[in-house]
Amino acid sequence: MFEDLSMGKLLVIFLVIVILFGSKKIPDLAQGLGKGIREFKKALKDVEDEVKKPAAGDNKSESKPENK
């Protein structure tokens, strides 16, 4: 996907971003992007942990045998 991006193309993209948002807004945008990525990774890890955790009723060794 990004294999055809040369240094010149990246420079043009960066200049367009600076023109659109201004140099003072770029750190705020980067900080917001970083927070968003961090929250996404945390949520993804939480979901993976929830999927890997066995369900509460699945463990048969915890169930008590019935006396008849």
N, C-alpha and C positions, 0 to 999 in steps of 0.2 A: 504494500500500500504506500509506504513512504520511501521506497527504494529509489524513486526517481526525483527526490527533492535534493537539489544541489545547494551549496552554500549561498549562491546568488538568489535562488528562489526563497530560501529561508530569510534572507536579509530583506527582500521585498515584502514578505509577509509581516515581518517585524515592523518595518516602516509604516505599513498600512495600519497596523494595530496602534502604533504611536500616534498617527494622524487621527484615527477615529476616536481614541479614548484619551489621548493626552498623556504626557509622561507622568503626571501626578496620580493618575488613576490606575496605572499598571500595577504598582505594588498591592493596592487594594484588591484588584482583580485576581492577582496571583494568590494572595492570602485566602480569598474566598474560595478559589479553586482548590487550594490545598486542604482547607477545612472540609469541603465537599467530598474530596477523594478519601480523606481520613474517615469521615462518617460512613461513607459507602463501604470501605474495607471493614470497619467495625461491625456494621450490620451484616455483611456477608459472613464474617467469622462467627457472629452470634447464631446465624441461621445454620451454618455448618455444624456448630457445636450442638444445636438443638436436634439436628437430624442424626448425629452420631450417638447422642445420649439415648439409651434404651428407654422405652416407655415404662411407666411405673408398674403396670400390671403384667408385664411380659416375663418377669423373672419367676420361674416356677418354684425355686428353692425357698422363696419367701412365703409362699402360700402354705397354710396350715392344712394338714390332712383331716378329712372329716371322719369322725368316729360314728359308726353305725351299729 
